[in-house]
Every structure is written in structure tokens, then in C-alpha cells.
Amino acid sequence: METLETLFLSFETGIRMAKAEKPREYLKSIGIDYNELRIGFNSGQFHHNKEQEFKDRFEALGVLKKSNASVREKGMTAYTVFGRYGLVFPLLDKNNQIVNFFAVRIDLDSPKEEYLNQEGIYPAYPSPLTKKLYIVPTVLDCGSLIQSKVLGNQEAVMALHNGEVLPQHLEIIKTLQELDEVVIIKR
């Protein structure tokens, strides 16, 4: 969806901003480099000073939800933001369009992982020529494996949704006509 694509581009810019020092430190602490993977930072303010039509689009997608929190000015609406103060990873559909986000909220006592919805694959749909497919429990595990540079030609990796196999995972595996081996990595 164009709106998730555009929003993610702003998150990718956000990870490089001076105010995103804590998120970059968190990534470093878990051994993931935002320069090598598509990772963004959601400060939770992307909807501030925007028109209502803009907010309505993201509310329809579930990125914004109306809240009963108090607001500074009369007539304003408070929102809860998906993945607020979190690292955001894009999940793609078979057309390589962003259809979902995975977020790790790092502003809490212990980081919280969440998905916007149940759609999409991380990092992307494997090539139809994939011969060896690695299946890992989480997006962070997938990112670590990609960064390790151990994947060879005709090898791919796919993250489950919090260790759960969804219909799209099974559909993808069925389409891989060249597939010889599936390696399941557990924690």
C-alpha cells in the first residue's frame, strides 16, 4: 500500500536522525546494522500537525487508533501509534509492496515485539529458484541471518510471525518448484 510505503520511508529517515541514538544503540547491542537491512524508527510523531484525512488513512490501516488520552487543545483527537518509539521492519507481499510492519518497542522496561497485522513476509517472498529455504522464528532472527552473509546463491530465509506458521508461509513453500531443502531454526 502506498501509504505504508511512504510511511516506512519516513521511518528509514528517522533511524538516521540525531534523536534516534537510543534505537541505534539498541540495534548495535543485538548485533543488527540498520545500514545493511531495511529498518526504520517510529518516534510516534508522524501524524503530528497533519490534516485529518492523513490521520484517517492511517487509522484505517491500524497504524493509528483513537485514544481517550487528554490533549493540549480543545477539539484535538489523541491517538495511540503502532510501534511508538520502536524499530520498524517492513513485511512484503508477493509484489514486493509493504503490507505490514513488525516493530520492537524499545521505550518499555523490556522490549515489546508486535505486528501491525497478519499479512506479508519478512524479508520478502523467496525467489522461485530457491533451492534451500531457512525458516526462522522471528524478524530479528531473520535479520541476523541475512547480515551473517552465510546465505548462498539460491538460498533464502523467511521469518515466521512470532514462531507461528501462517497460510502465506505454506503457500510460498508450495510455489518453490526448485526447493530441495528446508532448514528450520528454532530458538
C-alpha positions as CSV (number, residue, x, y, z in Angstrom):
1,M,0.0,0.0,0.0
2,E,1.3,3.4,-1.0
3,T,0.6,4.8,2.5
4,L,2.7,2.1,4.3
5,E,5.4,2.5,1.7
6,T,5.6,6.3,2.2
7,L,5.3,6.0,6.0
8,F,8.2,3.5,6.1
9,L,10.4,5.8,4.1
10,S,9.9,8.4,6.8
11,F,10.8,5.7,9.4
12,E,14.0,4.9,7.4
13,T,14.9,8.6,7.6
14,G,14.1,8.6,11.3
15,I,16.6,6.0,12.2
16,R,19.4,8.3,10.9
17,M,18.3,11.3,12.9
18,A,20.3,12.6,15.9
19,K,17.3,11.9,18.2
20,A,17.4,8.2,17.3
21,E,20.6,7.5,19.2
22,K,18.9,5.1,21.7
23,P,17.3,3.0,18.9
24,R,20.7,2.8,17.1
25,E,22.4,1.7,20.3
26,Y,19.7,-1.0,20.8
27,L,20.4,-2.4,17.3
28,K,24.1,-2.4,18.0
29,S,23.5,-4.2,21.3
30,I,21.7,-7.1,19.4
31,G,24.2,-7.1,16.5
32,I,22.0,-5.7,13.8
33,D,23.2,-3.0,11.5
34,Y,20.5,-0.6,10.1
35,N,22.8,0.2,7.2
36,E,22.6,-3.4,5.9
37,L,18.8,-4.0,6.4
38,R,15.7,-2.0,5.8
39,I,15.0,-0.8,9.3
40,G,13.2,2.4,10.4
41,F,12.5,4.2,13.6
42,N,9.0,5.3,14.6
43,S,9.2,8.2,17.1
44,G,5.4,8.1,17.2
45,Q,5.0,11.7,15.8
46,F,4.5,11.1,12.1
47,H,0.9,12.2,12.4
48,H,1.5,15.4,14.3
49,N,0.5,18.6,12.5
50,K,-1.2,16.6,9.7
51,E,-4.6,17.0,8.2
52,Q,-7.4,14.7,9.4
53,E,-7.6,13.0,6.0
54,F,-3.9,11.9,6.5
55,K,-4.8,10.5,10.0
56,D,-7.9,8.8,8.7
57,R,-5.9,6.8,6.2
58,F,-3.5,5.5,8.8
59,E,-6.4,4.8,11.3
60,A,-8.0,2.7,8.6
61,L,-4.7,0.7,8.3
62,G,-4.4,0.3,12.1
63,V,-1.3,2.4,12.5
64,L,-3.3,5.0,14.4
65,K,-6.0,4.3,16.9
66,K,-8.1,7.0,18.6
67,S,-7.4,7.3,22.3
68,N,-9.1,8.8,25.3
69,A,-5.9,10.5,26.5
70,S,-6.0,14.1,27.3
71,V,-5.0,16.6,24.6
72,R,-3.5,20.1,24.8
73,E,-6.1,21.9,22.7
74,K,-9.8,21.6,22.6
75,G,-11.1,19.8,19.5
76,M,-7.9,17.7,19.0
77,T,-8.0,13.9,19.0
78,A,-5.4,11.8,20.8
79,Y,-4.1,8.7,19.0
80,T,-2.1,5.7,20.1
81,V,0.5,4.9,17.5
82,F,1.5,1.4,16.4
83,G,5.2,0.7,17.2
84,R,5.6,4.0,19.0
85,Y,9.3,4.7,19.9
86,G,10.1,1.4,18.1
87,L,12.3,-0.1,15.4
88,V,10.2,-1.0,12.4
89,F,10.8,-3.6,9.8
90,P,8.7,-3.9,6.6
91,L,6.9,-7.1,5.6
92,L,6.2,-7.5,1.9
93,D,3.6,-9.1,-0.3
94,K,4.4,-11.1,-3.4
95,N,4.5,-7.9,-5.4
96,N,7.2,-6.5,-3.0
97,Q,4.8,-4.0,-1.6
98,I,4.9,-3.2,2.1
99,V,1.7,-4.6,3.6
100,N,2.7,-5.0,7.3
101,F,5.1,-3.7,9.9
102,F,7.0,-5.6,12.6
103,A,8.0,-3.3,15.5
104,V,10.2,-3.7,18.5
105,R,9.2,-1.0,21.1
106,I,12.4,-0.1,23.0
107,D,10.9,2.5,25.3
108,L,9.5,-0.1,27.7
109,D,11.1,-1.9,30.6
110,S,11.6,-4.8,28.4
111,P,11.3,-4.5,24.6
112,K,8.0,-5.5,23.1
113,E,7.6,-7.0,19.7
114,E,4.4,-6.6,17.7
115,Y,2.9,-6.9,14.2
116,L,0.5,-4.4,12.6
117,N,-1.4,-7.3,11.1
118,Q,-1.1,-10.9,9.8
119,E,0.0,-10.1,6.3
120,G,3.3,-10.2,4.4
121,I,6.6,-11.9,4.6
122,Y,9.9,-10.8,6.0
123,P,12.3,-10.0,4.4
124,A,10.5,-10.7,1.1
125,Y,9.0,-13.6,-0.9
126,P,11.8,-16.0,-1.8
127,S,12.8,-16.3,-5.4
128,P,11.0,-19.1,-7.3
129,L,14.5,-20.5,-7.9
130,T,15.2,-21.0,-4.2
131,K,16.7,-24.5,-3.5
132,K,17.3,-24.1,0.2
133,L,15.0,-22.2,2.5
134,Y,15.8,-21.3,6.1
135,I,12.8,-20.7,8.3
136,V,13.4,-18.7,11.5
137,P,11.1,-17.8,14.4
138,T,11.3,-14.0,14.3
139,V,12.1,-11.0,12.1
140,L,15.1,-10.2,14.3
141,D,16.5,-13.8,13.8
142,C,15.9,-13.3,10.1
143,G,17.8,-10.0,10.1
144,S,20.7,-11.6,11.9
145,L,20.9,-14.5,9.4
146,I,20.8,-12.1,6.5
147,Q,23.6,-10.0,8.0
148,S,25.8,-13.0,8.7
149,K,26.3,-13.3,4.9
150,V,26.0,-17.1,5.1
151,L,23.2,-17.4,2.6
152,G,24.4,-18.6,-0.8
153,N,23.1,-18.4,-4.2
154,Q,19.6,-20.0,-4.5
155,E,19.2,-19.8,-0.7
156,A,16.6,-17.7,1.1
157,V,15.3,-17.0,4.6
158,M,11.8,-16.4,5.8
159,A,10.7,-15.2,9.2
160,L,7.6,-16.7,10.9
161,H,5.2,-14.4,12.8
162,N,6.4,-14.9,16.4
163,G,7.2,-18.5,15.6
164,E,3.8,-19.1,14.1
165,V,3.3,-20.6,10.6
166,L,0.6,-18.6,8.7
167,P,-1.1,-19.6,5.5
168,Q,1.1,-17.3,3.4
169,H,4.2,-19.2,4.6
170,L,2.7,-22.5,3.4
171,E,1.6,-21.0,0.1
172,I,5.1,-19.8,-0.6
173,I,6.7,-23.1,0.2
174,K,4.3,-24.8,-2.2
175,T,5.3,-22.4,-5.0
176,L,9.0,-23.1,-4.7
177,Q,9.4,-25.7,-7.5
178,E,13.2,-25.9,-7.2
179,L,13.2,-26.4,-3.4
180,D,15.4,-29.2,-2.2
181,E,15.8,-28.5,1.5
182,V,14.0,-26.6,4.3
183,V,16.1,-25.8,7.4
184,I,14.0,-24.8,10.4
185,I,16.0,-22.9,13.0
186,K,14.5,-22.8,16.5
187,R,15.5,-20.7,19.5
